[in-house]
Amino acid sequence: MSSAEREQLTAMPIRDAATIDRYYRALVARDPDFLGSFYVGVKTTSIFCIATCRARKPKQENVVFYTDLDEVLRDRFRPCKVCRPTENAHQAPPDVATAMRWVLAQPKQKVSDTQLRARGLSPEKIRRWFKAHYGMTYQQFQRMYRINMAVEELKLGQSVTASAMDSGYESLSGFGYTYKKLIGHSPASRVNASPILLHRITTPIGPMFVAASSRGICLLEFVDRRMLETEFKDLQRLCKAPIIAGTNAHIHQAEQEIAQYFVGERTQFSVPLDTPGTEFQQKVWRGLIDIPYGSTASYQQQACRIAVPSAVRAVARANGHNRVAIIIPCHRVIGADGKLVGYGGGLERKRWLLEHENKFCS
């Protein structure tokens, strides 16, 4: 990344001429390598798109480039119905999608760079995408899925040796080392605690991470949320469990219910939750769930709702510690004057969610 591009992370829309030229060429070429690099707003139509959009290309003088979804929405551009930028901006390129399906379909199989190249896939491109979007390499992603399978098998009574061989490890020492590094204890110790599983989903307003324990969903956040790494650390500390890539029944249910919410087919969620916190925080979060779909409440009203009218600031702090966006709907809390106030996913996303619910609540 050039110094000009780094400056754009804090100065948007993009104004560097060389970056604009490069992004415009990528837009004309529909280059998938630029997915997630920029959004382009068309001034003549007030529509915004992503690099691979199939729609007719506007003239360069009629476009403006952004690196942040919140900035595009703030400037009142509407998502293109052809490329659906809010859903597809961070979509995995074809090579990555193929490699990811390979792991999800056969999590116990170890996929090497040689095997990727034999299928015409670029290990380097896949590695870069995983580092940018998961914070890990493709090989680390695979190891986490294999170890998660081993955790479940050991719980069911399978021997350590059988689990190691089934997971593609040629030696017990290699399996034991990786298992202990990821899970925190050796496979032979048979500790009952399960890891927290982390999965990435797409939504109309950006990609999200969903995490779940064996008891239920414990995190649902936009991947660009500030302080997300701190939330991960807090969650591991409170649950006394590591976070690794993987899925379980709770994650599958949450993904389905979130999809239904975004198309207006669901107003309440039934997926189990596992939200560690203080007794007061739990009370505040239950109060959030009680705010009806399509409605809003102020911090004062929320404090009264949970019978502690003097604890407005404490309620606001507890809202800020909510790690399960949308399902625990902190986006429905507004200022006493009716204005939008702080939201971890960004105020424009908060506005979008409230307008979305108003559209379907009648």
The 8 nearest C-alpha neighbors of each residue, nearest first, counted from 0:
[[1, 4, 5, 2, 3, 6, 18, 7],
 [2, 0, 4, 3, 5, 6, 18, 7],
 [1, 3, 5, 4, 6, 0, 7, 15],
 [2, 4, 6, 1, 5, 15, 7, 18],
 [5, 3, 7, 1, 6, 2, 0, 8],
 [6, 4, 2, 7, 3, 8, 1, 0],
 [7, 5, 3, 4, 8, 9, 10, 2],
 [6, 8, 10, 4, 9, 5, 11, 13],
 [7, 9, 6, 5, 10, 66, 11, 4],
 [8, 10, 7, 6, 11, 5, 12, 66],
 [11, 9, 7, 8, 6, 12, 13, 14],
 [12, 10, 13, 7, 65, 9, 8, 66],
 [11, 13, 65, 64, 14, 10, 63, 7],
 [14, 12, 11, 64, 65, 7, 15, 10],
 [13, 15, 16, 12, 19, 11, 7, 18],
 [14, 16, 18, 17, 13, 19, 3, 4],
 [17, 15, 19, 18, 14, 20, 13, 21],
 [18, 16, 20, 19, 15, 21, 22, 3],
 [19, 17, 21, 20, 15, 16, 22, 4],
 [18, 20, 16, 22, 17, 21, 23, 15],
 [21, 19, 23, 17, 18, 22, 16, 24],
 [20, 22, 18, 24, 23, 19, 17, 25],
 [21, 23, 25, 19, 24, 20, 18, 26],
 [22, 24, 26, 20, 25, 21, 19, 27],
 [25, 23, 27, 21, 26, 22, 28, 20],
 [24, 26, 22, 28, 30, 23, 27, 29],
 [25, 27, 50, 23, 29, 24, 28, 22],
 [26, 28, 24, 25, 29, 23, 56, 30],
 [27, 29, 25, 30, 26, 24, 51, 50],
 [30, 28, 51, 26, 50, 27, 25, 31],
 [29, 31, 25, 28, 32, 51, 33, 50],
 [32, 30, 33, 34, 51, 92, 29, 50],
 [31, 33, 30, 34, 92, 36, 25, 35],
 [34, 32, 36, 31, 30, 50, 35, 25],
 [35, 33, 31, 88, 36, 32, 50, 89],
 [34, 36, 89, 88, 37, 33, 90, 49],
 [37, 35, 33, 34, 66, 38, 88, 50],
 [36, 38, 66, 65, 35, 64, 39, 49],
 [37, 39, 65, 49, 64, 48, 66, 47],
 [40, 38, 64, 48, 47, 63, 49, 65],
 [39, 41, 47, 63, 62, 46, 42, 64],
 [42, 40, 62, 46, 45, 43, 44, 61],
 [41, 43, 45, 61, 44, 62, 40, 63],
 [42, 44, 41, 45, 61, 46, 62, 57],
 [43, 45, 46, 42, 41, 76, 40, 47],
 [46, 44, 76, 42, 41, 43, 77, 40],
 [47, 45, 77, 76, 44, 41, 79, 78],
 [48, 46, 40, 78, 39, 79, 76, 41],
 [49, 47, 39, 84, 79, 38, 52, 82],
 [48, 50, 38, 84, 51, 52, 88, 39],
 [49, 51, 26, 29, 52, 34, 33, 30],
 [50, 52, 29, 49, 31, 30, 53, 26],
 [51, 53, 82, 54, 49, 50, 48, 29],
 [54, 52, 51, 55, 82, 81, 29, 56],
 [53, 55, 52, 56, 81, 82, 79, 48],
 [56, 54, 57, 53, 52, 27, 58, 81],
 [55, 57, 54, 27, 58, 26, 53, 52],
 [58, 56, 59, 61, 55, 62, 41, 60],
 [59, 57, 61, 60, 56, 62, 41, 23],
 [58, 60, 61, 62, 57, 23, 63, 20],
 [59, 61, 58, 62, 63, 57, 42, 41],
 [62, 60, 59, 42, 58, 41, 57, 43],
 [63, 61, 41, 40, 59, 60, 42, 39],
 [62, 64, 40, 39, 41, 12, 65, 61],
 [63, 65, 39, 13, 38, 12, 40, 37],
 [66, 64, 12, 38, 37, 67, 13, 11],
 [65, 67, 37, 38, 36, 68, 8, 64],
 [66, 68, 69, 70, 65, 71, 37, 38],
 [69, 67, 71, 70, 72, 66, 38, 65],
 [68, 70, 72, 67, 71, 347, 73, 345],
 [69, 71, 73, 68, 72, 67, 74, 65],
 [72, 70, 68, 74, 73, 69, 76, 65],
 [71, 73, 75, 69, 74, 70, 76, 347],
 [72, 74, 70, 75, 71, 69, 347, 76],
 [73, 75, 71, 72, 76, 70, 69, 45],
 [76, 74, 72, 73, 77, 71, 45, 46],
 [75, 77, 45, 46, 72, 74, 47, 71],
 [76, 78, 46, 47, 45, 75, 79, 72],
 [79, 77, 47, 46, 84, 83, 80, 48],
 [78, 80, 83, 81, 48, 46, 47, 82],
 [79, 81, 83, 82, 78, 84, 48, 46],
 [80, 82, 79, 83, 54, 52, 53, 48],
 [81, 83, 52, 84, 79, 80, 48, 49],
 [84, 82, 80, 79, 86, 85, 81, 78],
 [85, 83, 87, 88, 86, 48, 49, 82],
 [86, 84, 203, 204, 205, 83, 87, 88],
 [87, 85, 203, 202, 84, 83, 201, 205],
 [86, 88, 90, 84, 89, 85, 83, 82],
 [89, 87, 35, 84, 34, 90, 85, 49],
 [90, 88, 35, 87, 34, 91, 206, 86],
 [91, 89, 87, 88, 92, 34, 86, 35],
 [90, 92, 96, 95, 89, 93, 128, 94],
 [93, 91, 95, 94, 96, 31, 90, 32],
 [92, 94, 96, 95, 97, 91, 31, 98],
 [95, 93, 97, 96, 120, 92, 98, 125],
 [94, 96, 98, 125, 92, 97, 93, 91],
 [95, 97, 93, 99, 91, 98, 94, 92],
 [96, 98, 100, 94, 95, 99, 93, 101],
 [99, 97, 95, 101, 96, 100, 94, 102],
 [98, 100, 96, 102, 101, 97, 95, 103],
 [101, 99, 103, 97, 102, 98, 104, 96],
 [100, 102, 98, 99, 104, 103, 105, 97],
 [103, 101, 106, 105, 99, 100, 104, 141],
 [104, 102, 100, 106, 105, 101, 99, 144],
 [103, 105, 101, 102, 100, 106, 99, 107],
 [104, 106, 102, 107, 103, 108, 101, 100],
 [107, 105, 102, 103, 108, 145, 144, 104],
 [106, 108, 166, 145, 105, 167, 109, 165],
 [107, 109, 106, 105, 167, 110, 166, 102],
 [108, 110, 167, 111, 107, 141, 106, 166],
 [111, 109, 114, 108, 112, 115, 102, 138],
 [112, 110, 114, 113, 109, 115, 138, 122],
 [111, 113, 115, 114, 122, 116, 110, 121],
 [112, 114, 116, 111, 115, 117, 110, 122],
 [115, 113, 117, 111, 112, 116, 110, 118],
 [114, 116, 112, 120, 118, 117, 113, 122],
 [115, 117, 119, 120, 113, 118, 114, 121],
 [116, 118, 114, 115, 119, 113, 120, 112],
 [119, 117, 116, 115, 120, 114, 113, 121],
 [118, 120, 116, 117, 115, 121, 94, 114],
 [121, 119, 116, 115, 118, 94, 122, 117],
 [120, 122, 124, 123, 116, 125, 115, 119],
 [123, 121, 125, 124, 112, 126, 120, 115],
 [124, 122, 126, 121, 125, 127, 128, 112],
 [123, 125, 127, 121, 126, 122, 128, 95],
 [126, 124, 122, 128, 95, 123, 127, 129],
 [125, 127, 123, 136, 129, 124, 137, 128],
 [128, 126, 130, 124, 125, 129, 131, 123],
 [129, 127, 131, 125, 130, 126, 132, 124],
 [128, 130, 133, 132, 126, 136, 131, 127],
 [129, 131, 134, 135, 127, 136, 128, 133],
 [132, 130, 128, 129, 134, 133, 127, 135],
 [131, 133, 129, 130, 134, 128, 135, 89],
 [134, 132, 129, 135, 130, 131, 136, 128],
 [133, 135, 130, 131, 132, 129, 136, 128],
 [136, 134, 130, 133, 129, 139, 140, 137],
 [137, 135, 139, 126, 129, 138, 130, 140],
 [136, 138, 140, 139, 126, 129, 141, 135],
 [137, 139, 141, 140, 136, 142, 110, 111],
 [140, 138, 142, 136, 141, 137, 135, 143],
 [139, 141, 137, 143, 138, 142, 136, 244],
 [142, 140, 138, 144, 139, 143, 137, 145],
 [143, 141, 139, 145, 144, 140, 146, 138],
 [142, 144, 146, 140, 141, 145, 244, 243],
 [143, 145, 147, 141, 142, 245, 146, 106],
 [146, 144, 142, 107, 148, 147, 143, 166],
 [145, 147, 149, 143, 148, 144, 142, 150],
 [146, 148, 150, 144, 149, 145, 143, 151],
 [149, 147, 145, 146, 151, 150, 152, 144],
 [148, 150, 146, 152, 147, 151, 162, 153],
 [151, 149, 147, 153, 148, 152, 146, 154],
 [150, 152, 154, 148, 149, 153, 155, 147],
 [153, 151, 149, 155, 154, 150, 157, 148],
 [154, 152, 157, 156, 155, 150, 151, 149],
 [153, 155, 151, 152, 156, 150, 189, 157],
 [154, 156, 152, 153, 157, 151, 150, 158],
 [157, 155, 153, 154, 158, 152, 151, 159],
 [158, 156, 153, 152, 155, 159, 161, 162],
 [157, 159, 161, 160, 162, 156, 153, 152],
 [158, 160, 162, 161, 163, 186, 157, 187],
 [161, 159, 163, 158, 162, 164, 171, 157],
 [160, 162, 164, 158, 163, 159, 165, 157],
 [163, 161, 165, 159, 160, 164, 149, 166],
 [162, 164, 160, 166, 168, 161, 165, 174],
 [163, 165, 161, 167, 168, 166, 162, 160],
 [166, 164, 162, 167, 163, 161, 107, 168],
 [167, 165, 107, 163, 164, 145, 168, 162],
 [166, 168, 164, 165, 109, 108, 107, 169],
 [169, 167, 164, 163, 170, 166, 174, 173],
 [168, 170, 164, 167, 171, 173, 163, 174],
 [171, 169, 172, 173, 168, 174, 163, 164],
 [170, 172, 174, 173, 175, 163, 160, 169],
 [171, 173, 175, 170, 174, 176, 177, 169],
 [174, 172, 176, 170, 175, 171, 177, 168],
 [173, 175, 171, 177, 172, 176, 163, 168],
 [174, 176, 172, 178, 173, 177, 171, 179],
 [175, 177, 173, 179, 178, 174, 172, 180],
 [178, 176, 180, 174, 179, 175, 181, 173],
 [179, 177, 175, 181, 180, 176, 182, 174],
 [178, 180, 184, 183, 185, 182, 176, 181],
 [181, 179, 177, 178, 183, 182, 176, 184],
 [182, 180, 178, 179, 183, 177, 241, 243],
 [183, 181, 179, 178, 184, 180, 241, 194],
 [184, 182, 179, 180, 181, 185, 241, 178],
 [185, 183, 179, 182, 186, 188, 178, 190],
 [184, 186, 179, 187, 188, 175, 178, 183],
 [187, 185, 188, 189, 175, 159, 178, 184],
 [186, 188, 185, 189, 159, 184, 190, 175],
 [187, 189, 186, 185, 190, 184, 191, 179],
 [190, 188, 187, 186, 191, 153, 154, 185],
 [189, 191, 188, 192, 184, 186, 193, 187],
 [190, 192, 189, 193, 154, 188, 150, 153],
 [193, 191, 190, 194, 240, 239, 189, 213],
 [194, 192, 191, 195, 240, 213, 212, 150],
 [193, 195, 241, 240, 242, 196, 182, 212],
 [196, 194, 242, 212, 211, 241, 243, 240],
 [195, 197, 245, 243, 210, 211, 244, 242],
 [196, 198, 210, 244, 245, 209, 243, 242],
 [197, 199, 209, 208, 245, 244, 246, 210],
 [200, 198, 208, 207, 209, 206, 201, 197],
 [201, 199, 207, 206, 208, 198, 202, 254],
 [200, 202, 206, 86, 205, 207, 199, 203],
 [201, 203, 205, 86, 204, 206, 200, 85],
 [204, 202, 86, 85, 205, 201, 261, 83],
 [205, 203, 85, 202, 86, 348, 206, 351],
 [204, 206, 85, 202, 203, 86, 201, 207],
 [205, 207, 201, 202, 200, 221, 222, 89],
 [208, 206, 221, 222, 200, 220, 199, 201],
 [207, 209, 199, 220, 219, 198, 222, 221],
 [208, 210, 219, 198, 218, 197, 199, 207],
 [211, 209, 197, 218, 196, 217, 216, 198],
 [212, 210, 216, 217, 196, 215, 195, 250],
 [211, 213, 195, 214, 215, 196, 216, 194],
 [212, 214, 215, 211, 193, 195, 247, 249],
 [215, 213, 212, 273, 272, 271, 216, 211],
 [214, 216, 272, 271, 273, 211, 212, 249],
 [217, 215, 211, 272, 273, 218, 210, 271],
 [216, 218, 273, 274, 211, 210, 272, 215],
 [217, 219, 323, 210, 322, 209, 216, 220],
 [220, 218, 323, 209, 324, 208, 322, 210],
 [219, 221, 207, 208, 324, 222, 218, 323],
 [222, 220, 207, 224, 223, 206, 344, 208],
 [221, 223, 207, 224, 208, 206, 220, 227],
 [224, 222, 221, 225, 344, 227, 207, 206],
 [225, 223, 221, 344, 222, 227, 343, 226],
 [224, 226, 227, 223, 343, 344, 228, 222],
 [225, 227, 229, 228, 224, 230, 343, 231],
 [228, 226, 230, 229, 225, 224, 231, 222],
 [227, 229, 231, 230, 226, 232, 225, 233],
 [230, 228, 232, 226, 227, 231, 233, 234],
 [229, 231, 227, 233, 228, 232, 234, 226],
 [230, 232, 228, 234, 229, 233, 235, 227],
 [233, 231, 229, 235, 234, 230, 236, 228],
 [234, 232, 230, 236, 235, 231, 237, 229],
 [233, 235, 231, 237, 236, 232, 238, 230],
 [234, 236, 240, 232, 238, 239, 233, 241],
 [237, 235, 239, 233, 234, 238, 232, 240],
 [236, 238, 234, 239, 235, 233, 275, 276],
 [237, 239, 235, 240, 236, 234, 275, 195],
 [240, 238, 236, 235, 237, 241, 234, 192],
 [239, 241, 235, 194, 238, 195, 242, 193],
 [242, 240, 194, 235, 182, 195, 243, 181],
 [243, 241, 195, 196, 194, 197, 235, 240],
 [244, 242, 196, 143, 197, 195, 245, 241],
 [245, 243, 197, 196, 143, 198, 144, 140],
 [244, 246, 196, 144, 197, 198, 243, 147],
 [245, 247, 250, 196, 198, 197, 248, 251],
 [246, 248, 250, 249, 251, 245, 196, 211],
 [247, 249, 251, 250, 252, 246, 253, 213],
 [250, 248, 252, 251, 247, 215, 253, 216],
 [251, 249, 253, 247, 252, 248, 246, 254],
 [250, 252, 248, 254, 249, 253, 255, 247],
 [251, 253, 249, 255, 250, 254, 248, 256],
 [254, 252, 250, 256, 255, 251, 257, 270],
 [253, 255, 251, 257, 252, 256, 250, 258],
 [254, 256, 252, 258, 253, 257, 251, 259],
 [257, 255, 259, 253, 258, 254, 260, 252],
 [256, 258, 260, 254, 259, 255, 253, 261],
 [257, 259, 255, 261, 256, 260, 254, 262],
 [260, 258, 256, 264, 257, 265, 262, 261],
 [261, 259, 265, 257, 263, 258, 262, 264],
 [260, 262, 258, 263, 259, 257, 203, 202],
 [263, 261, 259, 260, 264, 258, 265, 257],
 [262, 264, 260, 261, 265, 359, 259, 266],
 [263, 265, 259, 260, 262, 266, 261, 359],
 [266, 264, 260, 259, 263, 267, 256, 268],
 [265, 267, 292, 260, 264, 268, 263, 360],
 [268, 266, 265, 269, 292, 326, 260, 288],
 [269, 267, 270, 326, 256, 266, 265, 253],
 [268, 270, 271, 267, 256, 253, 252, 272],
 [269, 271, 268, 253, 252, 272, 249, 215],
 [272, 270, 215, 216, 269, 273, 249, 214],
 [273, 271, 215, 216, 217, 274, 270, 214],
 [272, 274, 215, 217, 216, 214, 275, 271],
 [273, 275, 217, 272, 276, 216, 322, 281],
 [276, 274, 273, 237, 238, 277, 217, 234],
 [277, 275, 280, 281, 274, 278, 237, 279],
 [278, 276, 280, 279, 281, 275, 282, 317],
 [277, 279, 281, 280, 282, 276, 283, 275],
 [280, 278, 282, 277, 281, 283, 317, 276],
 [281, 279, 283, 277, 317, 282, 278, 276],
 [280, 282, 284, 278, 279, 283, 285, 277],
 [281, 283, 279, 285, 280, 284, 286, 278],
 [282, 284, 286, 280, 285, 281, 279, 287],
 [283, 285, 287, 281, 286, 282, 280, 288],
 [286, 284, 288, 282, 287, 283, 281, 289],
 [285, 287, 283, 289, 284, 288, 282, 305],
 [288, 286, 284, 289, 285, 290, 328, 327],
 [287, 289, 285, 327, 286, 290, 328, 284],
 [288, 290, 286, 287, 291, 285, 284, 292],
 [289, 291, 287, 288, 294, 292, 286, 295],
 [292, 290, 294, 289, 293, 288, 295, 266],
 [291, 293, 294, 266, 356, 290, 360, 267],
 [292, 294, 356, 357, 360, 291, 353, 295],
 [295, 293, 291, 292, 290, 331, 296, 357],
 [294, 296, 331, 332, 333, 290, 293, 297],
 [297, 295, 332, 300, 333, 301, 331, 298],
 [298, 296, 333, 300, 335, 299, 334, 332],
 [297, 299, 301, 300, 311, 302, 315, 332],
 [298, 300, 302, 297, 301, 311, 303, 308],
 [301, 299, 297, 303, 302, 298, 296, 304],
 [300, 302, 304, 298, 299, 303, 297, 296],
 [303, 301, 308, 299, 307, 304, 300, 305],
 [304, 302, 308, 306, 300, 305, 301, 307],
 [303, 305, 301, 302, 306, 300, 286, 307],
 [304, 306, 303, 302, 307, 286, 301, 283],
 [307, 305, 303, 304, 308, 302, 301, 309],
 [306, 308, 302, 309, 303, 310, 305, 304],
 [309, 307, 303, 302, 310, 306, 299, 311],
 [308, 310, 307, 311, 302, 303, 299, 312],
 [309, 311, 313, 308, 312, 307, 314, 302],
 [312, 310, 314, 313, 299, 302, 309, 298],
 [313, 311, 315, 314, 310, 316, 298, 309],
 [312, 314, 316, 310, 315, 311, 317, 318],
 [315, 313, 317, 311, 312, 316, 310, 318],
 [314, 316, 312, 318, 313, 317, 311, 319],
 [317, 315, 319, 313, 318, 314, 312, 320],
 [318, 316, 320, 314, 280, 319, 315, 313],
 [319, 317, 315, 321, 316, 320, 314, 329],
 [318, 320, 316, 317, 321, 315, 343, 342],
 [321, 319, 317, 318, 322, 316, 280, 230],
 [320, 322, 318, 319, 323, 317, 284, 324],
 [321, 323, 218, 320, 324, 219, 220, 217],
 [324, 322, 219, 218, 327, 321, 326, 220],
 [323, 325, 219, 326, 327, 220, 328, 322],
 [324, 326, 328, 327, 323, 329, 330, 219],
 [327, 325, 328, 324, 323, 268, 288, 267],
 [328, 326, 325, 288, 324, 323, 329, 287],
 [329, 327, 325, 330, 326, 331, 287, 324],
 [328, 330, 331, 332, 327, 287, 318, 324],
 [329, 331, 328, 332, 349, 342, 325, 352],
 [332, 330, 295, 329, 328, 296, 333, 294],
 [331, 333, 296, 297, 330, 295, 329, 298],
 [334, 332, 297, 339, 340, 337, 338, 296],
 [333, 335, 337, 338, 336, 297, 340, 339],
 [334, 336, 297, 337, 333, 298, 299, 338],
 [337, 335, 334, 338, 333, 297, 339, 340],
 [336, 338, 334, 335, 333, 339, 297, 296],
 [339, 337, 334, 336, 333, 340, 335, 297],
 [338, 340, 333, 334, 337, 346, 341, 350],
 [339, 341, 333, 334, 338, 342, 346, 332],
 [342, 340, 346, 343, 339, 345, 319, 333],
 [341, 343, 345, 344, 346, 340, 349, 330],
 [344, 342, 345, 224, 341, 225, 319, 346],
 [343, 345, 224, 342, 221, 348, 346, 349],
 [346, 344, 342, 348, 343, 347, 349, 69],
 [345, 347, 349, 348, 342, 350, 341, 339],
 [348, 346, 350, 349, 345, 69, 351, 73],
 [347, 349, 351, 350, 346, 345, 352, 344],
 [348, 350, 346, 352, 347, 351, 330, 353],
 [349, 351, 347, 353, 348, 352, 346, 354],
 [350, 352, 348, 354, 349, 353, 355, 347],
 [353, 351, 355, 349, 354, 350, 348, 356],
 [352, 354, 356, 350, 355, 351, 357, 349],
 [355, 353, 357, 351, 356, 352, 350, 358],
 [354, 356, 352, 358, 353, 357, 351, 359],
 [357, 355, 293, 353, 359, 358, 354, 360],
 [358, 356, 293, 354, 360, 355, 359, 353],
 [357, 359, 355, 356, 360, 354, 361, 293],
 [358, 360, 356, 357, 361, 263, 355, 293],
 [359, 361, 357, 293, 356, 358, 292, 266],
 [360, 359, 358, 357, 293, 356, 292, 263]]
